[in-house]
């Protein structure tokens, strides 16, 4: 009996082949695509891989910029998008391997997206109506073998139907909104592809509303009294008990009353508070913790977590669960982790006690919380290693004892006026020991004092302050906000925010809406408010969950959506020109701001990002009268930084490389700061033996390169 197993990624295909093979799996390659042949329990099994979605939704008949349109079908991704042409070879290999196979088993990621990927391959490539379904949360040998033995007889049709519905709803919204906005700006005199989406619109509105709240904010003045004093054991700093005085004369009266007076210790109190261990990681808390602890953006965190899962080091990351079931084998994992030197002693300590995790309330029907498998990672990048360490330490911490924090409060009396000093320290580290560098709590231990002790007052200062506007969203807090409002999914929220930034609707680490973002929200709110309706979006999310549970029919939800959007876009068409004129102005302003680097040092022009035949570069706005230009490397993204180089006074730009922290760099290749010693200059190239090492310049500084480039690409960094 022959069988075909379909995975979502090549790495998973390899892991399953290794797990199921009675001997050594046979790796075969066709058209540069690897697949595996194994014998397992008397069966001949072929294991093939997709590369994510091999199918996408597209119009049955192209209608240009007509909207609304709903006649769509699944087509191979390489027919839908030029960017997906690479997927054709995987499509072809699966099609060839599927011929004659009696059994098809889907082993894609066990979630809604994985189910849709598997379903489309089964029905459109394998020409079958159903398939067996493997379910696993790690790609360890034991779990994969168990998942194969316990595979379901059918696909998870609840997940499949909910996933198809989500894709179709997102297509209905995305394509039709894009066409409507693009058509409106075209009527106003500019050709530009604009877009929004079912969740992007409400998400953008949340950010715009926050910005409006900040703009409307009016600061109120208040005053504080800060006292510097000393006792026998040392110095004390304290604040008046009232904290904020909203009337200055009240603060002045106390200042006058206490001037030149000493005080005494009125009371010394302390209180202890237990801090329960943290709950296991779901995806959102992993993303927010990685941002808090290491400054890694949510989208990048998910990429690292996915890679760690695919390599077998951690469990499936796209989960909403904060619970670890005993079935994963707590003891076995900790024993395996103890073989990694960073965690040896910590694991030994945990293994002495009862292994009961501090599970949270959130659950997920498909996967448990994120946890390490115990397998030792190899060659992790610095940032991926930080994510791995965070996952391991969070897992260990959930089994640890509570920590205890003690807060000491000293009240100082000065002429009847109470001044308060507080300090908090950890007295019992508990789970802090296991969470290690990710705890980041300050210990503030106060000097020893006794009640009635004299306090020598050095000075009391009146501080002029004012209330602050609410903080803007960060990449981390906006993810939490979307989750709280049930907008998007655990797997899509980070990419939604990334898309809004890519399309110039928002900008900055401290996220704020651009002019284009504001105008798009105002326009949609005025003419088609349904496209920004959070409640409507939440309603669809709820209905998709009901489809997953088998309580609702897919076609009923889609029919209601088509009827709604037909009415919405019918109204939009009446106001196309008004919409376009408003967005046109905002688009130009936003693009100009996004491309402005800084003042030109040659003339009074402005340096701008430009795009040419060979990529992006910087040039003066007064070209051709001013020919100032600056090269940019092709291996990064660039943004204005609003900073100026202190050495040469040229503008600095923000350089963004995948997997690395953004950094600022001076655009001037001849900046004195980039000058370094060049040992090896003029020497023969060690690699090709023909060329000579010459000095080259780049945005990041100077380096040595072979003069036979591009035939010889030898480079040497300079210190």
N, C-alpha and C positions, 0 to 999 in steps of 0.2 A: 504494500500500500504506500503510495507516494503522497507527500504533504508539502505545502508551501507555507512558510512563516514570513509574514510581512512586518518589518519594523519601521520606525519613524526616522531613524538616523543610522548611518553606517556603524557608528561605535556600538550601538545596541545590538545590531546584527552579529557583530563579532563576539560580544559578550554571551549572547544566547547560543551561538555555535559552540563556544568553549564550554558552556554549561551543559549542553545536551549531548555532545559527542561522546560515544562510547570509547572512541580512540582519539586521535588527533583530527580536528576538523580540517576538511580540505578547502582551502581558499582558492577560488577561481576568479578570473578577471575577464570581463567582456566590455569592450569599448571604454576601458579605464574605470569600469564600475565593478567593485568587488562583491562577490556573493559566496555563500558557503554551502557545501554539501556535507551532511553528517549522517551517521547511522545511529539511531537511538531506539533501544527496546525493540529491535527488529524492523523499524521503519526507516525508509529513505526520506530524509527531510532536506529540502532546499530552503535556505534562509536568505531573503533579499531585503534590501532597504530602499525606502523612499528618502527624500531630503525635505522633510516637512510636507507641505501641501503640494500634491502633484496636479491638483485641479483647482480652478477658480471659477467664479461666476462671471458670466458675460452675456450681453444682449444676444438674443437669438437672431435678430436682424438689426444691423447697425442703423441708428437714426440720427447720427450727428449730435447736435446739441439740443435736440428735442427733449422736453421734460413735461410731466413725469413719465418715466418708462418703468415697466414691471415685467416685461417678457424676457426672462433670463433662463439660462441653463448652465450646467456644469460643463466646462471644457478643459482640456489639458492646459496646465499653467503656461507651457511654452507657446501655446496659441493665443493666450490672453495677454501676456506681457513679454516684451523683449528681454527684460531683466531676468526672466525665468527660463531662458533658452537652455541653460545648463541642466535643467530637470529632465529634458527629453531622453537623455541616455539612460537615466534611472527608470523612466517610464518604459522604454523599449526592453530593458533587461527584465523587468518584472513581467511584462507581457509575454516574453519568450519563455521564462521560467514557469509561468502559470499554465502553459499548455499541458494537458494531460494529467494535471494534478487532481487527485480525488478529494483531498481535504485542503482547505485554506484556513489558516489561523492568523488572526490579527494580533500583533504584539506591539502596537503603537502605544504612546503614553496613555495611561488610563485616565483620560479626562475628556471634556467635550470636544476640544480641538483634535485630539488623537483619534476619537471615535469617527469624526467626519473624514479625517485623512484615510483611515482604514476602510470606512464605508465606500468612499469613492473609488478606491483601488479595487475593492471586491466586486462592485457592480459594473464599473466602467472598463476595467482592465481584465479582471478574472472572469467577467460575465457570470457571476453568481449572485444569488439574492441574499445570501447570509454566509456567516463564517463562524468558526470557533473564536473565543476571545480569551487571551491571557491577561491577567491582572497582576501587576507587581509595583512595589514602591521603591525597590532598590534593584540594581543590576548585579547583585552578588550571585554566585553560582547556586547556592542553596535555594534562594528565593525564586530564581528563574526556573530551576528544575521543578520546584513545587508549583509555580504558576502554570507551567506546561501541563503537569499532571492533573491540576484542578481547573483547567481552562473551561470556561462556559461554553455551552453548546451553540449559543447564538451571540451576536453582537449585543452590546448594551443599547437597545433601541431607544430607551429614554434619553440617554446622552446623545445618540446620533440624531434623533429628531430635534432635540433642543439645540444642538450645534448647527444643524442645517437652517433652522429658523433664525438663529442669531446671524449667520452669514447673510441670509437673504434680507433680513431687516437692515443690517448694516449697509448692504449694497443699495437697497431702496433709498435709504437716507443719504448715504455718501455720494452716490452718483448724481442723484437728483438735486441735492443742495449745491453740489459743485457746479452742475450745469446752470442752475438758476443764478448763482452768484456770478459765474463767468459770463453768462449772457447779459446780465445787468451791467457789468462794468464795460462790456463790449459796446453796449448801447451808449454808454457815457463817453466812448472814444478811446478805449484802451483794450488791447487783447492781453488777457492774463488769466491763467487757470487759478481759480480760488476754490477753496473746499471747506467743508465742515462735516460733521458726522453726528450719529445718533447720540453719542455720549460726549463728543468733543464740544458740541454747542453748550450743553448745560455746564460742562467743566469750565469752559471759557467764561461763561456768565458768572460762575462762582468767583473767579479771579478778578473779573471786572468789578463785581460788587464789593469785593474787599478793597480794591483800589479806590472806589467811590467813597467807601467808609473812611479811608485814610485821608482823602482829599477834603471831605466835609468836616473832619475832626478839628475842633478848636481847643487849643491848649489852655488849660487853667493853671494859673500860678499857685504854688504852695511853698511852704518854708519848713525846714527841718532844723533842729538844734543838735549839733554834734559836739560831744564833750571828750576832751583828751585829759586823762588823769593818770595818777600812779598810786600804788600801794607798796607795802614793803617787798612783796614778791615780784613786782614788775609793773608794766604799763597796762592801762585799760583804755579802750575806746568804746563809747556808748552813745546811744541816741535817746532823746526825750521820749517818754512813754507814749505821748500823743502821736508821735511819728510825723504826721502831716498836719501842719497848721494852715488852714484855708484863709485865715485873716492874719496879715503880717503884724498888726499891732499886738496880737496875743503872743506871738513869738517874741516880739520886742520887749513886752512886759516881763516875760520870764527871763529873758537875757539880762535885763536891768536888775531884776530881783536877785539873780545868782552871781552877778559880776563880782569878782574878787573873793568869792566865798569858797570854802572847802566843803567837803561832804563826808558822809559815812556810809558804810555798807549796811543797807537796811535789811536785805534778805539774800540768802543763797539757796537756790532750789535746783533740783535736778530731776529729770524724768527720763525713763527708758522706753524705747519703742522697738518692738520686734519688726523686722523686715522679712516677710515671707520670701522663700526662693522664687525666682521668676518662673513663669509658665513656659512650656516648650514653644519653639518658634513656629508660627504660621508664616506665610510669605510676607505679609505686610509688616509684621513685627521684625522679621529679619531685615527687610529693606530699611525700615526706620532706624534700627539699631546700627546697621552698617554705616548709615549716613551720620548718625550721632557719634559713633565711636571712631570711624576712620574716614569720614567725609566721602564715602563712595556713593554715587547717585543710585537711586532705586533701579533704574534700567540696567546699569552695569552690574549691580548686585545680583539681579536675576540671571544675567548672562553667566556670571561666575558660578552661581549656585547650580545652574543647568549643566555647566561643564563638569562640576564636581560630581553631580548625579550620573552623568553619562560615563564618567570614568570609574564609577563604582565606589566613590569615597563617601557620598552622602545620599540621603533618600530624595525622593521626588519633591522638588521645591514648590510647585504650583498647588499648594494646599491651603485650605482655610482652617485646618484643624490645629488646636493647641493641646492635643492629647496624644500621649504615647501609650499604646497598648502593651501589656506584658508579652504578647506573642512575638514582638520583635527581638526579644532576648536581651534584657538589660545587662545581665551578668556577662554574657558572651561578648557583647559590644565593649563593655568596660575592660574586660580581660584583653581584648584585641588592642584597644587604645593604650593600655598600659605598656605595650611594647614600643610606643612612640615616646622618646625621651622627654618631650615637653609635658607629657601627661602621666608619666609613670607613677609618681608618688601620689598624685591627686586621685588616680583610679584605685590605687591600693587602699587609700583611705576610705573611699566610697564602698569598696567591696567588703569592708568590715561590717557595714551596717545593713539595714533593711532597704532594699531598692524600691522605693515608692516615689514616682515623680509627682511634682506639684502641678498636676494637669489643670489647664484652663477650661473655660466654658465652651469655646468655639469648637465645632466639629466639622468634618468633611466626610461625605459618604464614600469618597473614592480613596483617600490617602490619610495616613496619620500625620502628626506634626513632623517637622524636618529634624532628622537626626543623622549622626555619623554612622557609617557601617563598621568602622574599625580598621578598614584597609588603609595601609600607610600610603599617603600621596607621594607622587614623584614629580620633581621639577615644576613646582607651582610658581607662578609669577608672584610678585610681592603682594599685590592687591587681592589676588585669588587666595593666597595663603591667609590673608587677614580674614576673609569671609569664612574660610575653612575653620580657622581658629575660633572664630565667633560661634560657629555652629557647634563645634566640639565643646567649648566651654559652657555654652548655654545648656547643652544636653547634660553635662556633668552637674551644673548648678541646680538643675531641677530636682536632683536627688539629695542635695545638701541640706544642712540644718539652717534655720533662720539666722539672720544676722541681727545684732542688737546695736542700736545707736542711742547714745546718751546725750541729752541736751541739758546744758547747765545754764541757768539764768541768774545773773547778778543784778540786783536793784540797788542803785546808789541814790541816796537822798541828799539833795543840795537845797537848803532853805525850803524844804517841803516839796520840792520838785523832783519827781522820780526819773532817773536815767537808767536805761536798760542795756546790759551787755549779754549777748548770747553766744554760745559756742557748742558745736555738735561734733562728737567723735564716735568712732566705732569701738565698742568695748568687746564685742564677740564677733569676729569676722564672718563666721558661718559660711554661707554660699559665696561671699565676696572673694574668699580664697580661690574658689574654683573659676569664678568669672574673670579673675585676674585683671589684666589691663583694660578691660571693658567696663569696669565699675565706675571709675572717675568720680568719686565722692571726696569732698574736702573734709579733712579733720581739723577742727578749730578748738584747741584745748586752751582753756582760760587759766590765768594765774590763780594760785590758791589764796583765798581770802576768808575772813571770818566775820560774822555779823557784829556790827558795832565798830569795826575797824575804821580808822580814819582814812579818808581819801583826799589826796592832794590834787586839787584841780589846776591843771596847767592853763587851759583855755576852753571856752565854749564858743563855737562858731555857728553863725546863722547861714544856712545854705539856701540859696535861691534856686528853686526848681520849678518845673512845669510838667503837667501830665503828658504822657507820650501817646501817639496814635497806635492803634492796634498793629501788631507786626504783620508783614506780608507773609504769604505762604512760602515755605521752602520746598524743594523737591520731595522732602520726606513728609512734611505736614499736609501737603495737598493730597498725597496718596491716602493718608489717614482720613482726611476730610471726605474724599470720594467714597472710601469704604463705609464711613459713618452714614453717608447719604444713600448708600447702596446704588452707586453709579459705576458702571463698568464692572469688570471682573478682576479677581486677584492677579490674573495673568496679563491684563490689558491696561491697567491704570497707569503704570509707568510709561508705556509706549504712547498713551493718549497725550500725556503732558509733553513728552518728547516731540510728538507730531505738532502740537500747538506751537512749540518753540521753533521747530524747523520751518513752519509756515509763517513765521514772524507775527504770530498773534500774541505771544508773550516773550519775555526776555529776562535774563538775569537769574543768579542763584537765589536772590531774594526776589521771588517771582512777581513781576508786574506786567500788566497788560500794555501792549503797544497801542499807538494811535489806531492801527488797523484792527487790533483786537477790540478796542472800545467801539469803533464805528460799526464793526460787524455785529456786535451784540446789540447796540442801539437800533440798528437797522432791522435785524431779525425780530427783535422784541416789538418794534413798532408795527411791522407788516406781517410777520409770520411767527407769532409768539409760541406756537405749538412746537417749533423746532428747538426751543430752549426750555421746554417744559420738563422740569425735573420729575414731576409726578408721573408724567406720561412715560418717561424713560424708565423710572422705577417700576411702573406698571408692566412694561414689556419684560423687564428682568424677572418680575414675579411670575408672569405668564410662561416664560421660558423654563422656569423652575417647575411649574406645574406640568409642562410638557415632559420634562425629564422624569417626573414622578408618575407620568401616565394619566394625569388628571385632566389634561387639556389637549385639543387637537391642533396640530401644526398649521393646517390650512385655515382654521378659524382665526388664528392670530394674524396670519399673513393677509387674509382678506380684510380684516379690520384695519390693518396698517395701510393697505393700498387705498381704501376708501378715505381714510384720514388724509393721506398725503395728496390725493387727487384734489381734495378741497383746499388744502393748504397752498399748493402750488398754483391753483386756479386764482387764488387771491393775490399771490406773489406777482403773477404776470401783470396785474393791473398797475403795479408800482415799480416795474423793472427799472425805468429811467431814474426815478428818485433814489432807489436803492443804489444803482450804479454810480450816480454822481457823488453820493456821500462816501462810498467805499473807494472811489477813484482817488480823491484827495488824500484820504488816510493811507492808501497804499503807497503813494508817492512819498509822503512824509516818512512813513515807516521804513521804506527801502533806503531813502537818503540817510536816515539816522543810522541804520544798520550797516551802511557802507562807508560812513564817514570815519576816517582814521585820525585826522588831526590837521593842524595848520602846516602848510608847506614851508620848508626852511629856505627855499630858493626865491619864492615870490609871495604874494599875499593870497594865493589860492588855497584850496583845501585838498588834502590828500584823501583819495577814495579807493576802496577796493574795486578792482575791475576784473572782468573775465575775458581772457583771450584764447587764441588757438591752442596755447600750451598750458592753460590753466589760469589760476588767479594770480594777480599781481597788484601792486599799489602804484597809482599815478596821480598827478596833479589835475584838478578840475579845470585848469586853464590850458591844458594841452590843446593845440600844438605850440602855443606861445611859451609854455613852460614844459620842458621835457623831463622833469624829475620823475623817475620811476624806481621802484624797489621790487626785487625778486622775492617770491614766496615759495617755499618747498611744497611738494605735492602730497606729502604724507600726513597732513593735518588739516584741521578746520581753523579758521581765524575769525576773531571778533574784535571790535574796538575795545580798548581798555580804559579810556579817559585818563591815562597816565602818560607822563613825559619822562624820557630818560634823563637822569640827573647829570650824566656825563656829557652827552652831546646835544641834548635838548630836542632830539627827534621824538616823535610819538612812539609809544610802546603799544603792542597789540597782544591780545590774549590768544595763546596757542593751545589748541585742544587736540590731544592724541588719544586714541582709543586705549582704555585700560590704564591711563596715567592721569595724574592731577593736572588740571590746566595750569599753564605758567605764562608769565608775561615776558616779552622779548622786545628789544629795541629793533626797529625796522632798518636801522642804518648798519649795513654790513661793515663799514669802516669805523664803527664806534670804537674808541680807544679801550673800552671795557672788554672788547672781544679780542684784543691783542694778547697773544700768549707766546711763550718760548716755543721754538719749533725744532727740537732735536730730530735729526733724520732728514731735514730739508736738503734736497740736492742729491741724496743717496739713491742708489739703484733700487728698483722695486724688488722686494724679496720674492714676490709671487711670480711675476712674468719674466723677470730678469732682463727685460728690454727697456722698460720705462724708467723715468726718474720721478722721485717724489717731489711734488710741487705744492705750494701753499694755496689752499682754496678757502673761499668764504661762504658762510651760510647764515641764515637768521640766528642760528644757535651759537655761532662763533666760528673760529677758524680750525681747519684740519688739514692734514696732508693727504693728497690723492695722487695716484699714478697718472702721468701725463699721457698714457695710452688709453685713457677712458674714451669711449665706452667699452673697448675691447678688454681692458683690464679694469676691474672695479675695486682694486685694493684701496682701502681707506685706513687712516691712522689717527686716532684721537690725540689731541694735544692737551697737556695739563696746564 
